[in-house]
Amino acid sequence: MSQAEKLIKRFCDKPKDFTYDELRSMLRSMGYNEIPGKGSGVKFIDDNKHVINLHKPHPGNIIKGYLLEQIKNKLEEVGKL
């Protein structure tokens, strides 16, 4: 199992300590590019123009559970999971 596959599996298990850095790495492995926005806003866009909008977590680096669920639903909608 590759590192990207392990990261996707970890994401799908909805851990309470999933970091923004892990999310960025996972989305990059799925073909998404990060586009910085204003302030802590960021977009991830793939070649098919599928967009994931979110705010970077602060002051820490841990992604909130509800946001992991929203991202998972979006990835399932576009057939990435």
N, C-alpha and C positions, 0 to 999 in steps of 0.2 A: 504494500500500500504506500503510495507516494505521500509526501508531506502535505500536498494540497488536498488529497483525499482524506487524510487524517484531520485536517483543519475543517473540512466540510462536515465530517462526521461529528466532530466536537461541536460545531455550530448547531447542527440539527438536534443535538442532545440538550440544547438551551442551558448552557452552564451559567452560573451567576457571576463568573469572573472572565467572561469573554471580552477581550480588549479591542479597542479601535484599531490597533496595529494588526491584530489577527484578522479583523473584518476586512481591512484594506487589502491584506495579502490574499485572503480568500476570494474577494471580489476581483482582484487582478487576475487570479488564476482562472476565473470564469470569463475573462475577456472584457472586464469593465475598466474604464479609465477614470481616474479621480480628477474632478474639476473643482478647484477652490471657489467658494462663494464669498459673500460678505460675512465678516465676523467668523463665527464658528460653523457657518453653513457650508455644506459640501454636497456635490452631486457625483454620482458614479453613473457613467453612460457606457453602454456597449455598442458594438457595430450596428446593431439593429435598432438603435435609438431608444432602447429600454433605459429608463432613468430611475435611480434610487436617490431620493433626497433625504438628508439627515443633518443633524448638528453634531459636531464632534463633542464627545463628553467632556465636561470640565467641572470641577477642577481635576478630577481623576481621569483615568483612561478606560474605565469599565463601561460597556454598553448596557443600557437598561433592558430589562427583560421584555417589556412591551415593544421596544424598538427591534429587538431580535425577532420577535414574533411577526412584526410588520414586514421586516426584510425577508424573512422566510416565506411569508405568504406571497410577496412580490416575486421572489425567485421561482416559486412553484407556479405562479401564473404564467411566467414566460418560459417555463420548461427547463430551467437551469438546475432544479433539484428534483 
